[in-house]
Amino acid sequence: MARHIIHFTGPINSSTCGNLISTCSKVMQQGADLLQLNIATMGGECSYGFTLYNFLRALPVPVHTHNLGTVESMGNILFLAGEHRTACAMSKFLFHPFHWTLHGAVDHARMAEYAMSLDYDLRLYAQIVAERTAGSAEVLDVQRYLMADPRILDPQEALGSGLIHAVDEMPIEAQVTQWSVHA
């Protein structure tokens, strides 16, 4: 089996989104039949997180995701793209309210657009988490975490809530092909 590992260590933004898509394309051209995405991210922009989720789900090979230490905010959506999901014993997952940085003056119409977008992103995020963790012992209250009450899950809590399938250090074999996407 030709397993390739991509280490994604950085924010989710335009640059890292493009770099991850490009790297995955190279991995596919090299004949990978399994892609392991090791993730360490504090999150980032919703639009690029949803884009990467959809892109990874559309790849023609299985994608496994692994929490290298911290998966936060929009990183959870990137992480949930994995068919098989693992986390190191010393890792965490963070869900917290969305926030936007606004630059300059904003009129009423633009503010209404931002509010609609924020509401839509919240529903989409919650829907992805619900679908990918369906059947777990604990149901995550994502709406609450994203609106007012942040939550950190350790690996055991992530296991009980269906975020991960196993706690595993995922040692890297010397001969495996590795790639890196970072800020």
Buried (B, 14 or more C-beta within 10 A) or exposed (E): EEBBBBBBBBBBBEBBBEBBBEBBEEBBEEEBEBBBBBBBBBBBBBBBBBBBBEBBBEBEBBBBBBBBBBBBBBBBBBBBBBBBBBBBEEBBBBBBBBEEEEEEEEEEEEEEEEEEBBEEBBEBBBEBBBEBBEEBEBEBBBBBBBEEEBBEBBBEBBBBBBBBBEBBEBEEEEEEEEBEBEE
